Amino acid sequence: MWNYDFEVPRQKQVRLIIHTDCANEADDQYALAHQLMTPKFDVRGIVAGHFDVVTRMTDKYKPGETVNASMKEIQKVLDLMGLTGQYPLFMGAGRALTDEIIPLDTEGTRFIIEEAMRKDDRPLYIGCQGSVTDLASAILLEPAICDRMTAIWIGGADYPKGGFEFNLIQDVMAANVIFSSSMPLWQIPMKVYKTLSVSLAELQYKVKPCGELGRYLYDNMLAVNKSYEMVPHWPHGELWGLGDQGIIAVLMQESERVDNFHMIPAPRVDTKEFYYQSGNSGREIRVYDYIDYRLTLEDFFAKLAINYGE
């Protein structure tokens, strides 16, 4: 499928479920393409996630419609990559949980459970690039999956205080479900995923020339950047963050490396100010302090050029 001179042995691959709110901004598309181009990852399926909080901030979407936008954007990226029909796609929930007890039963949630319970000797990860509604619902529906997979989440404000962070506010109830569960969690908080920044000039030079896919990734980034021109504080204007690439970063790193994260007691999140509070689950989660952004971004640029360069 890919133009690489190397192979990754099956026993060194990991199974991966991609969960993405792909139409939210412009970085999910980069992360989706990167994950699909990475032979270490056996992508088992892609779940479209909501970013429904945007409906309360703008008039671009109606409540419940953002998950449909994510699905359309996933399909767009797959089409540009020549991968239409190569991966199973699943719709996630159209909104956040209303409490920490009642799940939202969707095809995305059911797929997570099915893949987790399937027999396979390779580890299973789910990379959550936005809200964690569907993963939380899967845990509520079938707690046994907690012993059979690891969650990686791009989300949450910086420790120890916490506060506003976009992926977290999508569904605070769901985040608390996962924090209080027994599922292994690797959290990549805001100060860490923000290190995956690129300049628009760099994207023009390294991404735009790479076929229809590269042109779309670049043009879409410019369009989203333009759409926020009247917002004073974000984005920078000439830079953008590819924060969702953090999922690739932590799965690509050497397995023996233990110097770039620390373990903390799993917190709870206050639903009003989004501050971290002491939890009561009695377990620890992995919180990253640093990711190898150079390796991650250069790996993406290289794979894009190898497979889609003109």
Buried (B, 14 or more C-beta within 10 A) or exposed (E): EEEEEEEBEEEEBBBBBBBBBBBBBBBBBBBBBBBBBBBBBBBBBBBBBBBBBBBEEEEEBEEEBBBBBBBEBBBBBBBBBEBEEEBEBBBBBBBBBEEBEEBBEBBBBBBBBBBBEEEEEEBBBBBBBBBBBBBBBBBBBBEEBBEBBBBBBBBBBBBEEBBEBBBBBBBBBBBBBBBBBEBBBBBBBBEBBEBBBBEBEBBEEBBBBBBEBBBBBBEBBBEBBEEEEEEEEEBEEEEBBBBBBBBBBBBBBEEEEEEBBEEBEBBBBBEEEBBBEEBEBEBEBBBBEEBBBEEBBEBBBBBBBBBBBE
